[in-house]
């Protein structure tokens, strides 16, 4: 029988009840005996030379314990991440407003924060940069290396310039996007608990416990086997709990070592805004050339990311953006130049989509402009050019069988009644409706630039009572990992779903499994669980069979395993009974699994290679309504089709889709962080507006399950895909609604209003 | 090269510094935020019917929180151990003075203890039993089942009664032994910490975290995967932290669930004395028959253990005692009957030697009496009869090649100058010197009666910085497990010893590895580590070779691996470099190992079978000095030879020997717990005297390393052996010194004094 027990079913979410009841323990809920509190002393200006630090006034605060500076760091001084330019604590120069200079430790949080404000920094202001395009200018001030460039990539295929000249039709434009703040539930928080013998345990709000592990071992200068990171329940990450928690935990750990007491470091929302990573602002110049029949022949892109003061994950974010920049199209001539550059603002970093949404917005906007010039329906133009099985991507990678982009485009076209709506008259009274499309492909996992990290472990431990403990290195952060991984374990072992518990991630239990990013959790931890479960499954199934035979089943009968029951020729035996027998015979009931992503390649010279082991695909149709008087854009309906391979849990997958759509929409329409002269003007959720549930459109979510043979139960990755194409689809819908091509994100009411006004004038 | 890097070397003890500095965290050192304290309300009499429990007065104590009784137990009511007759908390009847009836929970330890004393128990006294021989009488009061017998074993080979009649010489006598208290550093303690979602973590002072796991899951009625037991640093166990911590932890856990707060339950020394397990008092009748030439032909033994109020581990303690009862001799005709019986005293339980020391004392005393009757030197008589490779034990098991008993006897005879001293004139002035021998064999591990538990897991985890985390299920309790297991891991991986850290035992990290008892840790966890390390070793060694070849080593050269360095043909590469390369290639660097003891058999009908997979051997010569006026016995020198296979760490092995000798001596000469009418009269270390370092004799410790092919680096088990034969050797030395055969343990000065007086009278 090929019927799944749990895969493909919307089983109950493992952590639902605790979250609904408010019982989940987030990092700040942890309190330890004798715990102290730390608060950061931050750079008051975008760039200063530190002349002196004094805690003379701070000391007078009751409960004040100590000041921690870079001098208290026992290990390495620079945070090991990609380039290692970020000091754990500034020694003499700061590079952005809000950068941590020192930490005050006190007996209460209130005292720590109060005292931190009283620490006096004597400094000299230094000149600074805020505009990434200025940073790139040859004559500009240099704040990083000799050229302010953190990282640079070139993707080169055929001869794009030549082909562009020869194209029948060419389009070119420039686009820009602003920051996006992650808006996770709880601010950054870590509690470092020193243990005798120089051990350190850290409870961290994090997506990436192993990054925290690396950083804490480094900053303390102790062995990895003396550090243990335990993930606290994490209320959303979106990339914001990717690299930064390592810095926060390192600060807490240095404080804990200095005081030999547990130390909690928790940020308030303002300092979280000011110092934490965000989606990179971007600037891009994009051009496409095509033949009259719509065949795209050339693509030239220059893509610049504003990396902020330190490189952090910019090289990797840039890489993902660059390799996907041309869009999901077969194009023979491609030239992509991509730069991540330094400015004196908070370091940009990981954010759901990881460099793709910015360039997807630009590129999909321009594809629509191309279709207009060609007088070809935007979907038809895409269908003509999209990659499919056997086609080659911008990096020359041949697409595998698991590719449902065409089906996705056809599905959303049909579901949204596109053919009728695209041509409909737009304005009726004050409101105009518009419809827009975007197509997305997404390399699942870390790909060639992260391949050394693209492995995952799992420890599957079947207890004597047949309950099962699963330990993995990837984290639950709201996306449903606990549930999906439990389904995979239950299915593989034929254990009842309720017997499975995925235990909290603890870096001492499984090998470094890389980060929980890049939509890799189901794929990597899922496969690692299957690797661990395989030998267990063999033992269990063999034992079940022998027990059924003993019970009188015919040996020629076929054994069926379904939802924790084994049956054969009318006889039955439960998972619990089988496990009891396995234990009685002392069979090995705990196994470590290890999965490594298939090998990938990337040639730094021309950017060619088989860069990801598999891709997910997605098509989005956004329907919006514009208020002519105010310019306000109201999303009406999002029809989105996803090929992310097998859907393990439909309700959770829909949740991922809905969340991604809303977050993409929020970035496209609402979120607008304002920096002025290196100072952040709206570091709070009053002045920085996020989409909320009231803004949610109608969702029409479609899954195209193109099975992926190497995925766990043929699944690929889901997490980031839904966000990537939203801005492009919305921008195209705005254009469709009112004829205005807005080339910046967010698309604010005033942009539309102004556009309409200018248009009226032009008439 | 066959040179070991670490095996056989006295490398520095891993936990030495922390213990010397006083930084080790014992269970009572743990304090959790919002933690409450529990204190037991105990049975005031040996046996009562509970009529009513009232906390009316207790409630008035400031800080009082609640009273916890059997009604608060959500899971099963009986502690699952062997027979399951022990209620977690009494419902209506208590069976010994000090039994826990209920628990008071309060905000401070002082308040909890004060309030516990104010809880009023209305009761009716019930008749009770204190003498195990009376319990066995047919007409006696029944307090357990229909015959007061917890457990009974028969070992029967040949026709012992017949052979006894036909013997040229026969000896017969009765012996008795008293309790022994474990005298571990810290009293019983557990802290139960409830976690959201019905999870329970317990920090426990224990030898056996998995027993605690079983009990806590049972008493709470929750899945094993919701319970996590973490061992706190444990200052000695000796069996006293074997079963009982499970009861203590279960009480704490029930209190924690009821209050939804962390709860600490820590005993004061008096209640620890009154309620905790101790070495079983015993009574035995032993007879040996022999031919004139000294060949022993028959052995008949009746062996009775006083199990106390509940069975706990008595069946297993009795079994080990029974199967070893005839001593390490080839005897064709054997009849052993063994009983563990109920009395209304604190339950007896596990204690280093586990039922063997009591009967070894009796049996080795009588072997000496036999040698006297035969006029054969006691060592010669033993040499004539001892088992050796190929010989069969009392249970018909053929002895394996790894048997150094003969060598042990010869070694101690030589080292102690036995031949001269045994015949020396005894009294000179007020002091008489005596010398005595004993021979011991010891089945390593749990044997046939515990075989389902005789398996162990290990998780070996090599981090990216080449530090190594080892996780096992057996515990450090002072014996040196952390060090010996680190040596085994370092040797197998060719990792530097200082790179290894054995992490705290946590039941969620490795599969149920059975108890840390029966001298099985080196053997079982050692083998499990090797199992886990084997595939890692293969990867590491293969990688090292390929790196050395790359460096220019000749492929025909032999690679040498020593103390963390790989070398070949003059080229070198370090463990750290090799591990970095393994990680770069994403090799699996974490493995779970699983070791099961070889199969064993035991026939319940005649007690025959291959009951242990291997035996350790030991010979002891005690030299003592008696003060004629006071009867005080002063141990002068102990010459002890051990065959425990390969010695992994000589200094630690000597430590185990010295500790065992002293503890055996202490039981033989000093420790005297007094019960009167079911009431313990001296539950404290003022009135109950233990040997201390001032009492220590000269140690002469010899290791006979008969290698055991299936042991880790050919080691067997060491922990319990040194204690077992001490009482027999000392009793024989007393006899040799002054001619008095003392047939009870402890041998008190007044016993000797009285013997000498009677002897003088008889003259």
Interface residues (C-beta under 8 A of the other chain):
Chain A: X17 X18 X23 X24 X25 X31 X32 X33 X34 X35 X195 X196 X197 X214 X217 X223 X224 X225 X226 X451 X452 X454 X455 X457 X459 X461 X462 X463 X464 X465 X467 X468 X469 X471 X499 X500 X501 X503 X508 X509 X510 X511 X512 X583 X584 X586 X588 X589 X590 X591 X592 X594 X596
Chain B: X17 X18 X23 X24 X25 X31 X32 X33 X34 X35 X195 X196 X197 X214 X217 X223 X224 X225 X226 X452 X454 X455 X457 X459 X461 X462 X463 X464 X465 X467 X468 X469 X471 X499 X500 X501 X503 X508 X509 X510 X511 X512 X583 X584 X586 X588 X589 X590 X591 X592 X594 X596
